[in-house]
Amino acid sequence: MENGPKSYAFRDIGDDARRQYIDAESAFTAWEAAKAEIANVPGGMHWKSQGAIEYLIRTSGKSQKSLGVRSAATEDIYNRFISRKEAARDRLSGLTLAVDRHQRMNRALRVGRVPRIVVDVLAELTRAGVDKYFTVVGTHALYAYEAAAGVRIGEEAALATQDVDLLWDTRNRVQFVSRMGALGSTMIGLLQKADSSFRIREEQPFTAANKEGFEVDIIRREAKEGDDHPLQLTDDDGDFWAVQATRARQLLNVPKFSAVVAARSGHMARMTTISPLVFCEFKRWMSEQNDRIALKRSRNRLQAEIVEQLVHEYLPQWIVSNA
């Protein structure tokens, strides 16, 4: 008699933790929207006198632009700008306090279990405004899937890893470098804000490791005609070089999956990864590659089977969306 597919157990997080996650996710999403609203009213405005005449000046970084002499029209522009900016700041301030409160509740009710360093790295990328250039691929995607499903994956072996893979979208390198230039930072500099002990490995310049041995790998699609290769993330000689990864090109173009994830400490961040069914297909493909060591191929197969079952039992909407 032929055995059927193996069934995996998922642990329910419980009603209290589920309600807390829903409330925390709502507050975090509102906080994200408030941050975006602040970004839509950048810079500042002030009046500048030149002799007997006053001009309305719009500032953005080090640049200034006159919007005209003081009049009913420019006063209205000024008043609307200041009102909108103050309202956005007040909203963000209130939501920041709400998120902090929810993070304490997350810890008390054991809502999350993502490694704190992963949450800190994701949060730092978001603070810097470069999160849109990276997609989490690999094992840590399982935390996003289980968070959305409201369960815990029971097979600890499927989650065991000491590195996170960040897929960098090289198609937007110009915008990324421009943003990093405006920040006056490098990619390794951002990671060091999350953990000051991160250092790029000399023999493996696409990997940074911290003092506890946790690694961040920066991968990219395989170079094609017109692509620069090798490719450094910024123009700083001490920054990361991205490594080519097989089939990474396909992963850039698949549907994305996004979820608010929480660490054991309660701290939250948004994780953007690939859709769970694409994850399954990719991991099955990896499990069939004979040049990979047997232990990794076995884990790849395990991860594919677990996520496939998780989708069917808790995230059926992704079956429809990927049909």
C-alpha positions, 0 to 999 in steps of 0.5 A: 500500500502506497503511503500518502503525503506526510502531515505536519502539525501546526501549533495554534497560538491561542485566542489571546495571542491571536487577538493581540497580533491582530491589534498590533498589526493594525497599529503597525499598519497605521503607523506605516501609513502615518510615516508615508504621510510625513514623507508626502510633506517633506522639507519645510517653509518659512518667510524670508525678508529682503528689504521691505518684502517678504518671500515664502521659501520652501526648503528641501535638504540644503536647497531653497526655492521661493514660492513668491512674495507674501500675499493671501495666496502664499499665506494660504499655501504656508498655513495649509502646509504647516497644518498638514505637517503638524497633523501628520507629526501628531498622528505619527507620534501617537501611533509610535506610542501605540506600537510601543505599547503593543510591542510590550503586549506582544512580549507578554503574550508571546506573540512572536518568535522571529529572531530579534536580529532579523526584525532589527535588520528589517526595521533598519532597512525600513527606517532608511527607506530602502526596504523596497529594494530587498526581498527576504528569500529562504528559510526566514520567509516561513516566519511571515507565512506562519504569522499570517496564518496565526499558527506556529510551524511545529518542525523546528528543523525547518526553521533552523538557520543562522543566516538571512538572504536578502535579494537585491533588485539590481534593476533599481540600483541607480535609485538605491545608490541615490538614496544611500548617498542622501543618507550618507551611508553604506549597506554595511553601515545600515546593518551596523545600526541594527547590530554594531558587531556586523562585519563583511567577511573578507573572503566572502564580500556578499556576507556580513556576520555579527559577533554571534555568528548570524549572517546576512547575505546579499544576493542578486539575479544572474548577470545578463547582457548589459548588467555590471558584474561583479556589482557593489551595492554602493560606491564605497570600497568597503561595502557589500558585493552582491553574489549571483544566485541561480533563478534569482531573476525569476524570484524578482518577478513573482507575486510578493507576500508581506506580513508584519512579524514579531520577535520574541521581544515583541518588536515588530517589522514588515517582512516582504518575501515571495508568495508561499506557492512560489516558495514551495516550487523553488524549494522543491527545485532546490531539493532536486539539485544534486550539487547541493549537500544531502542535508540541505536538499532534505531541508528544502524538501521539508520546507516545501511540504510544510508550506504547501500544507500551511497554505492549503489549511490556513492561506487558501486565498493564495491557491486562488491568487496563484491559479 
